[in-house]
Amino acid sequence: MSVGEAPDYDEIVRVVQLYVEGFQGRSDKLREAFHEDAWIFAIDAEGALGKGLVSERFERWATSHRPIKGRVISVTQAGEVASVLLGFDNTEDLADSWVDVIALMKIDGAWKITNKTAAHSSRAAWAKP
């Protein structure tokens, strides 16, 4: 079985880009990108697991002003579900980068991020910057 193309590729990537842009003082973009009940699971460089509602991190993320560049590695879509493998690259310090698996759903006609699973780039093997 082969994976087909993502017919909504541009819209899916646009929503993921909103998430990236949210780190530049734009919590409004984070609210637009994520479903209000979206969750995060993340493993940091030391291997510690963090988890919680993404919305509880919006203000902290928006005020971090980290120079982030989103690097779309892959997009997979199956109808109204999609996933994006994203390099979340800190352009000032590549050692402080992440690799995210972003899950999205098309809800009421709009793509929303419903889950973010992330690993510090030191734990992301071939996907790190």
C-alpha positions as CSV (number, residue, x, y, z in Angstrom):
1,M,0.0,0.0,0.0
2,S,1.4,3.4,-0.9
3,V,0.7,6.7,0.8
4,G,-1.2,9.1,-1.5
5,E,-0.7,12.8,-1.9
6,A,-2.0,15.3,0.7
7,P,-4.7,17.2,-1.2
8,D,-4.9,19.8,1.6
9,Y,-1.1,20.1,1.8
10,D,-1.0,24.0,1.5
11,E,-3.7,24.5,4.2
12,I,-2.1,21.9,6.5
13,V,1.3,23.6,6.2
14,R,-0.3,27.0,6.7
15,V,-1.8,26.0,10.0
16,V,1.6,24.5,11.2
17,Q,3.3,27.8,10.1
18,L,0.8,29.7,12.4
19,Y,2.2,27.6,15.3
20,V,5.8,28.5,14.3
21,E,5.0,32.2,14.0
22,G,3.3,32.2,17.4
23,F,6.7,32.1,19.0
24,Q,7.3,35.7,17.8
25,G,4.9,37.3,20.2
26,R,1.7,36.1,18.4
27,S,-0.4,34.1,20.8
28,D,-3.3,34.8,18.5
29,K,-1.7,32.7,15.9
30,L,-1.2,29.9,18.4
31,R,-4.9,30.1,19.2
32,E,-5.8,29.9,15.5
33,A,-3.5,26.9,14.9
34,F,-4.4,24.7,17.9
35,H,-7.7,23.1,18.9
36,E,-8.6,24.4,22.4
37,D,-8.1,20.9,23.9
38,A,-4.9,20.1,22.1
39,W,-2.2,18.2,24.1
40,I,1.6,18.2,24.1
41,F,4.0,15.4,25.0
42,A,7.7,16.3,24.8
43,I,11.0,14.7,25.8
44,D,13.7,17.3,26.5
45,A,17.5,16.9,26.0
46,E,17.9,15.1,29.4
47,G,15.0,12.7,28.6
48,A,12.4,14.2,30.9
49,L,8.8,13.9,29.7
50,G,6.6,17.0,29.8
51,K,2.9,16.9,29.0
52,G,-0.2,19.0,29.3
53,L,-2.7,21.2,27.5
54,V,-1.0,23.2,24.8
55,S,-3.2,26.3,25.6
56,E,-1.5,26.5,29.0
57,R,1.8,27.3,27.2
58,F,0.6,29.9,24.7
59,E,1.7,33.0,26.6
60,R,5.1,31.5,27.5
61,W,5.7,30.4,23.9
62,A,4.6,33.8,22.5
63,T,6.9,35.7,24.8
64,S,9.9,33.5,24.2
65,H,10.7,35.3,20.9
66,R,12.9,32.5,19.8
67,P,14.0,32.8,16.2
68,I,12.3,29.6,14.9
69,K,12.2,28.3,11.4
70,G,9.8,25.6,10.6
71,R,11.2,22.8,8.4
72,V,8.5,20.6,7.0
73,I,10.0,17.1,6.6
74,S,6.8,15.3,5.6
75,V,3.0,15.7,5.4
76,T,0.6,12.8,5.4
77,Q,-3.1,13.2,4.9
78,A,-5.9,10.6,5.0
79,G,-9.2,12.4,4.5
80,E,-9.8,14.6,7.5
81,V,-6.8,13.6,9.5
82,A,-3.2,14.6,8.9
83,S,0.3,14.5,10.4
84,V,3.3,16.7,9.8
85,L,6.9,15.8,10.8
86,L,8.4,19.3,11.5
87,G,11.9,20.4,12.2
88,F,11.4,23.2,14.8
89,D,14.8,24.9,14.3
90,N,16.2,27.6,16.5
91,T,18.2,29.6,14.0
92,E,20.4,31.3,16.6
93,D,21.2,28.0,18.3
94,L,20.6,24.8,16.3
95,A,21.4,22.8,19.4
96,D,18.2,24.2,21.0
97,S,16.0,22.8,18.3
98,W,13.2,20.2,18.3
99,V,11.5,17.7,16.0
100,D,7.7,17.6,16.3
101,V,5.1,15.2,15.1
102,I,2.0,17.3,14.7
103,A,-1.4,15.7,14.4
104,L,-4.2,17.6,12.8
105,M,-7.9,17.1,12.2
106,K,-10.3,19.0,9.9
107,I,-13.0,20.2,12.3
108,D,-16.0,22.1,10.9
109,G,-14.1,22.6,7.7
110,A,-10.9,24.0,9.2
111,W,-7.6,22.2,10.0
112,K,-6.6,22.4,13.7
113,I,-3.6,20.9,15.5
114,T,-4.9,18.4,18.0
115,N,-1.7,17.0,19.4
116,K,2.0,17.9,19.4
117,T,4.6,15.2,20.2
118,A,8.1,16.5,20.4
119,A,11.6,15.4,21.0
120,H,14.6,17.6,21.6
121,S,16.8,17.5,18.4
122,S,19.5,15.6,20.3
123,R,17.0,12.7,20.5
124,A,15.7,13.0,16.9
125,A,18.3,11.0,15.0
126,W,18.3,11.8,11.3
127,A,15.5,14.5,11.5
128,K,17.6,16.9,13.6
129,P,18.8,20.1,11.8
